[in-house]
Amino acid sequence: MSFPQLRMRRLRKTESIRALVRENYVDVGDFVYPLFVVEGKGIRDEIKSMPDIFHFSVDRLVREIEELSELHVPAVILFGVVNEKDEVGSGAYRAKGIVQQAIHKIKKASPGMLVITDVCLCEYTSHGHCGVVSDGYVDNDRTLPLLAKMALSHVEAGADIVAPSDMMDGRVSVIREAMDANGFSTIPILAYSAKYASGFYGPFREAAGSAPQFGDRKSYQMDPANSREALREIEQDILEGADIVMVKPALSYLDVIRLARDKYNYPLAAYNVSGEYAMVKAAAKMGWVDERRVTLEILNSIKRAGADIILTYHAKQVARWMMEQDK
Ligand code: PBG
């Protein structure tokens, strides 16, 4: 059948027909909301390059978590911002570290909120790299035990899921081993498997104070030109014991999300990163795009590409829009 018998527009005539044949949905239940935790008290400061996203001190987190629960956002991912840093990122695996304190506080106030933690040294090292540096090169194997220690300190504090984002080879297996050996065999690993060396992390690095002090991250994060390599990274993480795999960033890598979806039967996450958020915010502020429309369009594209889980700074905003719509 073809035109004029076939008319594609028949199924677009009204919102109820469009809803009936809709293939994908943006669902707040799939969102993970990133939170930046800082030292000090009474702090809730907006991050300049990320409008509506704040730095929170531990004491101010509870209110934010309550708000997220009211909005039915099921999960958060925590990032720590510290004042004192050293060569080996000691602040990352201290029992009383900033993220460890935040986990305690959140799980006590809202046990139902899923707490995911980012496992990476860059926010804690004086040089800003994701691992220990030897002779100007990020030393893979010296970094691994520190990542294992960091993950362990998070689950000891009560984290529900750990998410290594460092891109060292072999990190998933050392983290799995360390958790299993210490009674945490039920804690899943969400691996940032295909993480690219991206310019879209700019606002995050400002927010987390984690920009590398020399060089860049290209010796460990992936080359944006590659997609077959992403599948090898994902395969490796699955072999090492990852429970959920991730592609990051999301928007310029929708093809990679689709490839991963088609190839692996593992839950797949996508990180709609800070630069992607900032671009929407900036253009909306200028009146050049409609924030609600483009945000939902972007999130739909990530779902359509095949992601099950979306880490997004827009989580709260979208949840509010959906609530308004339901009224
Ligand atoms: C830590 C980490 C980064 C992001 C998440 N975890 C920054 C980086 O790799 O430099 C970026 C998140 C974002 O841009 O929203 N390694």
Residues whose N, C-alpha, C, O or C-beta is under 5 A from the ligand:
A	BS01	PBG	C120 C122 S165 F200 Y201 F204 V273 S274 G275
